[in-house]
Amino acid sequence: MNDFTRLVQLELEVIGRRIRGLAMISRGIVPNLVISQKVVNHIVQVARTFIQDETGESMVGFVRLGEAPEEMPTIYILDTIAPDEEATVRLTHTFQQGDDLQDEIIWWLQENWRLSRERQLDAASKPLASRWDTPLRYLGDWHKQPGYMIQPSGGDLLTALAWLDDPENQMDYLLVPIVTLGHPDTTMEDGAQVNYFTVLMDDETRMRVDWWYIHRDVRVFQPITPVIRPESEFPALAAYPWHLLRPDRMEDEVALMQDDGLFVEPIVWQADADIPMELCFFVARPGAASVLILKTEHNYPYQAPRAYVAPFQRFDPNDDFYAIFEKFWADAEPVDQPEGWTWQENLSLLAYIHAVEIHLGLRPKPAPPAPPPPAEVASSVSIAVEVEPDGASRKATPTAAEAEPVDKPAPEETPAADKDAADTDEKEEETS
């Protein structure tokens, strides 16, 4: 097949998709949409916090295909993920496809969900129903627009199409809900099929969320009707880990260990049978015969870290560190809690490392503190103060009971020659 033939085939595929897309529009074919009440509550909270700002978040959930070929799939939205604080305030009225923090959280949720499917247990240790045995996916972004702009903008359309046309994203469609505030408190006829819902706010106005769907083959936004279900009907996803919620603490912890001369490599690892996974730290001190592995749970520092020790093996830091870590983890043994050691939330991992090194004999015990100098004894002589009639004061002589006894010096002996001279002088004075 030559390049021209291949190009013609690609063009025919695009035309075929467009024709199918037009058929879908004419028939009003869009997937079913089910939203967890947790997502609705979170959107309300964010909208209240950033009333005057343009903001938005990413959404994750499941897609279940219909049991029959002619049935449309159902999209389930389970969670919505905030961007980095620096990106929370949007400067344009278009939605954004994630930043680094959102990408890391989505990866964290997807990896833990993969473990849930393997063990057939969700993050709350509840049995996983067969209908939820499907991958966790990114579904799109919601964003808030000013006034009553309830439809996606032209910028939204360009952003969505660029995202869908990128083969690396492997997305056939996106959800693009629009949040607007300040709507009057109106009622809606029961059973009406609309693509929005409203929520009463503190100022007696309503927040409105309009839901839009765009498919790569259709190329236009279509309204999609949401159905809200209780959170209890959905499986539990993994809790967010401390190193993503507190990146400042994560940076400080690593900096302290590196400043102490340690080689440090953090790695997300399934270190025990529980979900979610743990953030572990591979810690090696140059010249030591062993290395330490620190395991932190997702709720560190509220839950204490745990240390493991493994014999040192030579490795190339440029190699895949997951493979390196797996070898050390296979030989690692848990370390008993250091004697007299108590974990506190304000302590650092470095302080824990020092305690473990002392416990294992890898670090000398600190020298005991020097005893304090003896306290000076204050004089027991008290000085009385008498006040004169004119208001002046003078120091009185200490009383005999108060004064300390003082040894009188022995009288000096006068030399004999000096004594004779003195006697002669006395006699001459008497004669005169």
FENGIHU-V381615 format. One line per field, one symbol per residue. ss: DSSP state (H for helix, E for strand, L for the rest). psi: psi as a letter, one per 30 degrees, with the letter a starting at -180 (. if undefined). A space follows every 10 residues. Layout:
ss: ???
psi: ???
This chain:
ss: LLHHHHHHHH HHHHHHHHHH HHHHHHHLLL LEEEEEHHHH HHHHHHHHHL LLLELEEEEE EEEELLLLLL LLLEEEEEEE EELLHHHLLE LLLLLLLLLH HHHHHHHHHH HHHHHHHHHL ELLLLLELLH HHLLLLEEEE EEEELLLLLL LLLHHHHHHH HHHHHLLLLL LLEEELLEEE EEELLLLLLL LLLLLEEEEE LLLLLEEEEE LEEEELLLLL EEELLEEEEL HHHLLLLLLL LHHHHLHHHH HHHHHHHHHL LEEEEEEEEL LLLLLLLEEE EEEEELLLLE EEEEEELLLL LLLLLEEEEE ELLLLLLLLL HHHHHHHHHH HLEELLLLLL LLLLLLLLHH HHHHHHHHHL LLLLLLLLLL LLLLLLLLLL LLLLEEELLL LLEEELLLLL LLLLLLLLLL LLLLLHHHHH HHHHHHHHHH HL
psi: kleeeeeeee eeeeeeeeee eeeeeffhjl llkkkkfeee eeeeeeeeei efljllllkl aljkllelef kllkkkkflk klakefgejk flhllkilae eeeeeeeeee eeeeeeeefh kafggkkjkf fgillklkfa kllkllbhif lkleeeeeee eeeefjfffh kfllkikkkl lgklillkkk fkjlglllkk lfgglkkkjk kkkkkefegl kkkkkkkklk effllklkkk lefeeifeee eeeeeeeefg gkkkjkkkki faflkalljl kjkkkkflfl lkkkkklfgk gfkklkkkkk kkkkljfflj feeeeeeeef gkkkklkkkg kkklfgllee eeeeeeeeeg gfkkkkkkkk kllkkkkkkg kkjkkkkleg flllklkkle fekkkkkkkk kkkkleeeee eeeeeeeeee e.
